[in-house]
Each structure stands twice: as structure tokens, then as C-alpha cells.
Amino acid sequence: MDLIDQLTNLASRAQKQIGYIQTEEATKTALVMPFINALGYNVFDPTEVVPEFICDIGTKKGEKIDYAIMREGKPIILIECKHVGSDLNINHASQLFRYFHVTDARIAVLTNGVVYRLFTDLEQANKMDERPFLEFDLFNFHENDIVEIKKLSKPSFNIDDLLFAAYNLKYMRAFKKYFGEQFTQPSADFTHFVSKQVYDGVLTTKLKEQFSVLVHRSFHQFLNDKIAMRLRSAMIDTSGQGPLVSDVPSMPEPVAAAEAEGKDIQTTVEETEGFMIVRAILRKMVPVNRVVMRDVQSYCGILLDDNNRKPICRLHFNSSKKYVTLFDIEGGERVDITSLDDLYGMASRIRAAVQKHETKPAAAAAE
């Protein structure tokens, strides 16, 4: 079984068990040990996995780390566990810091059984970084995450490859954070840099204000156009007529909609892409311009005919645990997802919601 399948199964079991996990030891048994096992290490073989690993440090004697994954008698990965309900922060990693310094391990993991934060020593040799180079969420992971996590596995473990990947991931994470900030609200420096690429004149105060709005809207429109292009293949008519360009209209400007409501609402790229997937699914049932996105504070709603009484689904993407509310049944039903691709697996239920709204008028007339 592939690693992605093992972790998907573990996530499914964990969601059912998590309410019964009351202690740190239960977290280790129910969540962490199966995770280590999924990586190909035998948790019952002390030559591979040592629980309660002891390493005396100066005057501190008998301190223990929860797990050490071993190779040729030396630790290669250190794992410190917290209760599944715990928040993870650097203050929880004091033992990892100490052990990292005096062992041969170059990879340290801080986890609560659901979230796994991976550290190494990119900033200063033999001293664990304060910031992780990778964070893996068992309840919200993508295929790219699996590619990186697989590098920890027994068959694939190579410290040089891992450190090279960690270096890239560290800066990619920082770049993505910066891009996300600029997508939400471009800074003055970013706006100035972009403006100077397209405008040769002097940037007056008035122009800066105008360009600030235009850069923001252009950023959103550029990403929306890219999403639309990516999804065109999903909207190709099976009759072989090819994609209908008019079926992929320009996306509404989310910032303007938020301003109209007087609320601090930012439609994310993920919500926009989810909306376009739903449109693609419904293309053969109804004209896509009847499928409308209405973003609010707590969720992104997708409606038929922009009518609150005709909900198709709601995208709840504002927390680490993402889910969708489907309205093919009265009152709606929550369905957890791990990636946007899961929406395609809900296609029949999304279509059923529209079918329900389409048949209501006829049923009412019959009465």
C-alpha cells in the first residue's frame, strides 16, 4: 500500500478515535506509532525505533525523548509527542533542542499526533532551528506533502537529500507566506516595485493610491484567469465540441464585494478554485452563469441563481480542517475534505442539489 493510502486510512481512523484520546500515551499509541509504522519503521523493533530514548546531557541525567528512529545504532530522527489536543509551539520543543545538539540526528519532529512539525539545523550547525522547514497536517494534506514526508521513510531516507529539500522548503514557505500577504493586501513596497515595471513616469501620491487598488485587483484577476485556464479541460464537452470559452466567465472581484458589505472578507485562491470546480461539474446541467459565489465571513457559499434559498454547497476553507456542506438533503450535510480534488468525488451530490432546486417549482405547481 502506498504511503498516501496508509496516511489517508490513518486520518480516517483518527477522526473517529480522536474524541476518545485523553492522554499523551493514548496519542502515541493511536496516532504517532501508526504514523511511524507507515513510514516503514517497525515500532516493535528496538534496532529501528527506541521509545523513551535516553541521552544524558551535562548535569541533566535520565531525560527522555519520546521516540528515536535508529539506523546502524545511531538516532537519525527524534520525535517529541504532545497530547492530541495540544497546540504546538517552540516552547514544547526544549528536549528536542537539547537532544538535537548532542546526538547524530539531523531531523527533529514535534507532533500532537495530527500535526507534525519538522526541524533541522539550516541556520546554525548542530543547533535545531526555531522554525520548522515543513508542517504536515494529517487531516489536511496534499500530494505534494506526501512527496516530502516520504523522504523520511525507511526506504527513501537519505540525509543529504532531506537537508537539500529542507533548505528549499524553508524558503518556499517564506515566499508563499509573502505572496499570500501581498495577495490579501499588497504592501507599499510591493505596489511600488510592480508599478515601476509598467510605468516610467514619476509616481505621485495620487498615482500610488490608484495603482495600489489596481495592483490588488490585477493580482486577483491574474490568479483567477490561471485557475479558469486550468479548469477548462474539466469543462470540455464529451461530444468532442471542445471547451466553450464563454462558459468560463471572468470572476467577480471579491474585494469589491467585501467592501459593498462593509466586512473584512477576502476570497482565497482555494475558494475561487473550488467555485470553478463546482461550475465545471454543473456545466452540462445549467448555464454556468446561474452558479454564483457569495463569500461571507464563515464560509464561501455557492448558490443557484444567486438565491439564498437555492444553496448548492458551502466551502469551509478558513481553518486547518477543511470541509464542505452539501445540500442534496434538507438542512445540508458536512463532508470533510483533504484536497480540492475531493470535490470531483462529490459531483453526483452537487448535481443532486441543483436537481432538487430545479424540480421544486414543478412540484409546487402540481400541488
C-alpha positions, 0 to 999 in steps of 0.5 A: 500500500502506498504511503498516501493510502496508509496516511489517508486510512490513518486520518480516517481512523483518527477522526473517529478515535480522536474524541476518545484520546485523553492522554499523551500515551493514548496519542502515541499509541493511536496516532504517532506509532501508526504514523511511524509504522507507515513510514516503514519503521517497525515500532516493535523493533528496538534496532529501528525505533527506541521509545523513551530514548535516553541521552544524558546531557551535562548535569541533566541525567535520565531525560527522555525523548519520546521516540528515536528512529535508529539506523546502524545504532545511531538516532537519525530522527527524534520525535517529541509527542504532545497530547492530541489536543495540544497546540504546538509551539517552540516552547514544547520543543526544549528536549528536542533542542537539547537532544538535537545538539548532542546526538547524530540526528539531523531531523527533529519532529514535534507532533500532537499526533495530527500535526507534525512539525519538522526541524533541522539545523539550516541556520546554525550547525548542530543547533535545531532551528526555531522554525520548522522547514515543513508542517504536515497536517494529517487531516489536511494534506496534499500530494505534494506533502506526501512527496516530502514526508516520504523522504523520511521513510525507511526506504527513501531516507537519505540525509543529504537529500532531506537537508537539500529539500529542507533548505528549499522548503524553508524558503518556499514557505517564506515566499508563499507566506509573502505572496499570500500577504501581498495577495490579501493586501499588497504592501507599499513596497510591493505596489511600488516595485510592480508599478515601476515595471509598467510605468516610467513616469514619476509616481505621485501620491495620487498615482500610488493610491490608484495603482495600489487598488489596481495592483490588488485587483490585477493580482486577483484577476491574474490568479483567477484567469490561471485557475479558469485556464486550468479548469477548462479541460474539466469543462470540455464537452464529451461530444468532442465540441471542445471547451466553450470559452464563454462558459468560463466567465471572468470572476467577480472581484471579491474585494469589491464585494467585501467592501459593498458589505462593509466586512473584512472578507477576502476570497482565497485562491482555494475558494475561487478554485473550488467555485470553478470546480463546482461550475465545471461539474454543473456545466452540462446541467445549467448555464454556468452563469446561474452558479454564483459565489457569495463569500461571507465571513464563515464560509464561501457559499455557492448558490443557484441563481444567486438565491439564498434559498437555492444553496448548492454547497458551502466551502469551509476553507478558513481553518486547518480542517477543511470541509464542505456542506452539501445540500442534496438533503434538507438542512445540508450535510458536512463532508470533510475534505483533504484536497480540492480534488475531493470535490470531483468525488462529490459531483453526483451530490452537487448535481443532486442539489441543483436537481432538487432546486430545479424540480421544486417549482414543478412540484409546487405547481402540481400541488 
